[in-house]
Amino acid sequence: MAAQDFYKVSGDSIERTRQTCPRCGEGVFLAEHKDRRTCGKCSYTEFKK
């Protein structure tokens, strides 16, 4: 995926479309899976309910 897929530009503001990793900080996004979100850098995982 390209970097432009992780952001949404509307007017003068920029929104992130993906959640960032709480361990790694800003700039590292969590991958969206069917049942979980995962960080590829530190392996942090959140399971969806």
matplotlib code that plots the C-alpha trace (Angstrom):
import matplotlib.pyplot as plt

x = [0.0, 1.1, 1.5, -1.4, -3.7, -3.0, -4.1, -7.2, -6.9, -10.0, -9.5, -6.7, -6.6, -5.1, -6.7, -5.1, -7.2, -5.4, -4.7, -1.1, 0.8, 0.7, 4.2, 6.0, 4.3, 3.4, 4.2, 3.8, 0.4, -1.5, -2.4, -6.1, -7.0, -10.4, -10.2, -7.3, -5.0, -1.2, 2.0, 4.6, 7.4, 6.9, 4.2, 1.7, -1.8, -5.3, -8.2, -11.5, -14.7]
y = [0.0, 3.5, 6.1, 8.1, 5.2, 5.9, 9.5, 11.4, 15.1, 17.3, 21.0, 22.2, 19.2, 15.7, 12.7, 9.3, 6.4, 3.7, 3.4, 4.0, 1.6, 2.6, 1.0, 2.4, 5.7, 8.1, 7.0, 3.2, 2.0, -1.2, -3.6, -4.3, -8.0, -9.6, -10.3, -8.2, -5.2, -6.0, -3.9, -5.3, -3.7, -4.8, -7.5, -5.6, -7.1, -6.0, -8.4, -7.0, -7.9]
z = [0.0, -0.7, 2.0, 0.6, 1.6, 5.3, 5.2, 4.2, 3.2, 3.6, 3.2, 5.3, 7.6, 7.4, 9.1, 9.7, 8.4, 10.4, 14.1, 15.2, 17.4, 21.1, 21.7, 18.6, 18.5, 15.7, 12.1, 12.7, 11.8, 12.8, 10.0, 9.7, 9.8, 10.0, 13.7, 14.9, 14.4, 14.4, 14.4, 12.0, 13.8, 17.5, 17.1, 19.2, 18.7, 19.5, 19.0, 17.7, 19.5]

ax = plt.figure().add_subplot(projection="3d")
ax.plot(x, y, z, "-o")
ax.set_aspect("equal")
plt.show()
